Each structure stands twice: as C-alpha cells, then as structure tokens.
Amino acid sequence: MHGESYYVGAYWGVRQESVHTCAQRAELFLHMLARCDPSLGQWFRKGRAARGSPGHPVRIDDRGELETLLLRGRNRTDEDKEVIEDLGFSLELWNQSPDSKATKLRVTCGSYSEWVNNVCLLDLPWQGAAAERMLTTPVLVQMLECMVTAWEPDWGIVSTQYAMDLIPKAQKEESRVGWMTYFARRRGTVPPLPAPVSIKPVGTSGTLVVLTPERFTAANSEHIALGLRVRELLDRAGVLMQRAS
C-alpha cells in the first residue's frame, strides 16, 4: 500500500521511576539506536529554530540534558500549572537526515497512573534511502531489541496503522499483533506458530514473533490472513493479556 508508514513501539504499565532513571534508559536507548542506522545518530528537540535550521540538536551522551528535556515534558494542570506527578515524564524528538523523511521519537516514562501507560514510539520514514535501509527484518528486529533492552516493556510491536486496522483487538487491554511482536517473559509461553512465522528469544527478557521475513504490508491479503491466524493462536495461549502480578 503506497505511503504505508511503519512504526516501532514498546509499551509497559505502571512503573514509578525517577527522572534520573528515565534519563539513563533514554541515553542507553539512543546510543543503541544509533547503531541501527547512520541516520539515527542525531536528534533535535521540539521548539522554534532559526529559518533553514533543522532545530535544536540534542546531545544524546549528555544525561543532564536528557533529564532537563524529560522534566520539561511533564504534564501540568490547566489552571495553576502544577506538575501532575503520577503522569511521569515525556520526551519528543525528531530526526531528518539528508536521505530520509523525518523520523520521530516519543517517550512517556516513569508514569504510575492507571490512566496513562508508558510508551516508546518510533515513527520511521516511509520513503528515501534511509527508509529502504531501515524497513528490513534484521534492522527492525534490532530496533525493537534496543527498546526491550533499554525500557523493559511488557510488549512491543513493529507494524503500520493500516495493518492494525485489519488485525483488530478483541479487547481493549489486549496487545496488538503486528509484523513483529514482542512479549515479555512474564506474559507466558508463546505457542508453536505456522510457517513462515519465526520465534526467537530476546535475551532472557522475552520472545519475539516475526510473521514474515519479507516486508509485511496491509496490501498483501496473505499477510493479513496470517496475522489474524497468529493473533488467534496467541490469544488462545493467553499471551496477549497482561497477567496479574
């Protein structure tokens, strides 16, 4: 499907963490991510910039700067602008190398509210040389593994919004199933799945399910049919829902 935009996401529930710990995780993630593709070594923060400038660069090796940005991204009340502590911290960055459209990164971490989940979401370029390099199984697996290592999520995914619309959830609390789906070990055991699906461990953290070695797309009816079948099998195995601790 033309213009199908891919993203890599990691999600986890209530986890109260300090801004220092969140900055440590962000620093680790950004350093690991830079090894996935040359275009991911430079990031810019949101805000006004001089005409013709890509923005304000972020020093990914400066934990103090990352802490400042995370604190700046805290949610505040509308009336008195007081910080809403249980919503944690947030960070929004973007990247645009000469050979790609913009890549965007959004993180919410340290949240211990039952209403706001923690998330690390990477929107990838859908065209250009960087997109061709990144939208491959080995690179996307590496990106998702970077998120797992840095953020220790409950689950993660590589997919497109088009594909998500065609592989719906049965329940609101259910994890999505995408081209690639990660399940933390605490979710349970991933069952045997039909070819060409591959299953691989991610260290001792959990399991990664890859539907196809080729690029997964919503335009391919066989891909969607496979995704629906795998969702059904994972649902039966009980790994799509968070288990009570």
N, C-alpha and C positions, 0 to 999 in steps of 0.2 A: 504494500500500500504506500503510495507516494507520500512523503512527508511524515511517515510514521516515526515518532520521536521516542527514543529509548531512555530509560532511567534505571539507576541502581539505588535501591533503598534498603535501609535496615531499621528495625522497629523494636522498641522494648518498653515495658510498662514502668510502673512506679519505681524510681531509683533516686533517692536523695543523695546528691553528691555536691561537693564544694566547687567553687569556680576554679580553684587550683587543679582539682582532679579532672574537671571537664577540659581545661586548657591542656593538660598533659595528654589526654585522649585525642584532642583535636590536633595537637602537634604531631603525635605519632601517626595519626591518620593521614595528614597532609604530606608528611615525609614519605610514607609508604606509597601513597597515591602518585607522587611524583615519579616513582619508578615504573608506573604502569604505562606512561606515555610522556614524551617530551613536552607536550603542550600543557601538562598538569603541574608544572613546576613553579608557575607564577599565578598569583591570585590578587584580586582587587576587591576592596570593600565598597559597600554602597555609599553614596553621597555625591555631592556636587564636585565636579572636576573641571579643570580648565578646558576650553574648547580644543578639540583634537587630542586630548589626553584620554587614555583608556581608564583612568580613575586613580584612586589612591592605592598604591601597592601594599600588600601585607607581607611582613617578614615571617614566614612560616617557622623559622627557627627561633623566634622571639616569643617565648611563652608569656612574658609580661604583656606584650601587645595582644596576644590572643585572649588573655584574661580581660583586658580592657574592652575588647570588642564583645566578648560574651556578657560582661556586665552591662555594657551599653544596650545590649539586645534584650534586657529583661522586660517583662510585661509590667505595666503600671496601671493604676486605677485612672479612670477618666477625670474625676473631679479634683482630687488632691495630688495626683501623680505619684502616689506611694507605690513602692515595689511590691508586686504580688509574689511573695517568696516561693510558694509551692509550685509555681509555674516554671521554675528553673531559669535557665539561660538560653539565649539563642544567638545564632551566627549566620549571616548571609554573605556569601562571596560569589564573585563571578570571574570568569577567565575567558580571554579571547586571544588566541594565538593567530598569526597571520594565515594559517592554513585551516582554520575551523571557524564555525559559528560559535556563539557564546556557550560556554559550559557553566552551569550554575550549581552552587552548593548551598544547601540549607540544613542547619543542625538545630535541634532543640534537645537539651540535655540537662540533667540534674532536676528534672521535674518529678515531684512526688504528689501531684494532683491526680485524682482518679478521672479527671475530665480531659487531661492533656497528656498524650503519650509522648515519649521521647522518640526522636527520629533523626536519621542522617540520610538525606536525599540528594542524589547527584543527577542532574539533568544533563544528558550528553548531547553533543552536536549531532544533527541529523544529516549534514552534508559537509563536504570538504575532505581534505586529505586526512585530518585527524579523526573524523568520523569513520572513514574506511579502515584506519588502523585500530580504532577502539572497538568497533562493533563486530568483534570476533570472539568466539568462545574462550580462547585462552586469556585474552586481555580482560574480558568481563568477569570471568571467574576470579582472576587476580584482584580486580577492583572489589568484588564482593567479599573476598577473603580479607582484604585490607580493612573493610568495615567491621567484619566479625572480630578481627584481632584487636582493633582499637576500641570498639564500642560495646562488645559482648552483648549483642542483641538477642531477643527471643527468636526472631526470624528475619529473613531478608529476601530480596527479590530483584531480578532483572526482567523488565518487561516494557510494554508500551500501553498507553491508555486505551488504544483501540483493542488490543488483546484482552485487557482487563474487562472491557465491556462485554466481550464474547465468552469469557470464562468467569461468570459471576460467583459471588459468595452465596452460600445458603443461609449464613447467619452473620450478623453484624460483627461479632467478636472473632470471626474466622479469619485465618491468614489467607492471603491470596496465593494463587499458583501462577507462576509465570514461566518464561523461557528457562530461567534458573531460579530455584527457590532453596533457601537455607532454613534449616530447622535446628534450634539449639538442642543439645543432648537431652535437656530436661523435658522436651516435648514428647519424647518417646522414640520408638524404633521405626524408621522408615521401612515399609514393606518392599518385597520384590516388585519391580515395575517393568512393563513391557518395553521391548526394543522399539526405537533406538535410545531409550532413556538410559542415562548413566547416573550412578550414585557413587559419591566419593566422600570420605571423611574430611572435615576441616580441622586438622589437629585433633585435639581432644574435646573441642568445643561443641561440635555437632556434625550435621550431614548436609551435603549439597546435592540437589537433584537437578540435572540438566536434561531438558526434554529432547533437544536435538543438537548435534554438533554443528549443523548449518545454522545460518541466521534465521531465527524464529520470527514469523510475521503474521499479522492478523489476516493478510490477504490469502494465506495458504490454508484452505479448509482442512487439510490433513493435520496441520499443526494445531489448529483449534480443537479438532476432534481428539487428538492425543492429549492436549491439555485438559479437556473435560474428563477424559478417562482417568488420567493420573489424579486429578482432583478428587474423583470419586473413590479411588483406592486409598489415597491419603486420608480422606475423611473417615473411611471405614477403620483405618488403623489408628485413628484418634490423634494424629499429629498436627492437625490444622487448628486445634483449640488449645489455648494455654491451660496447663494443668494447675490445679490448686496447690499452693505450696504448703 
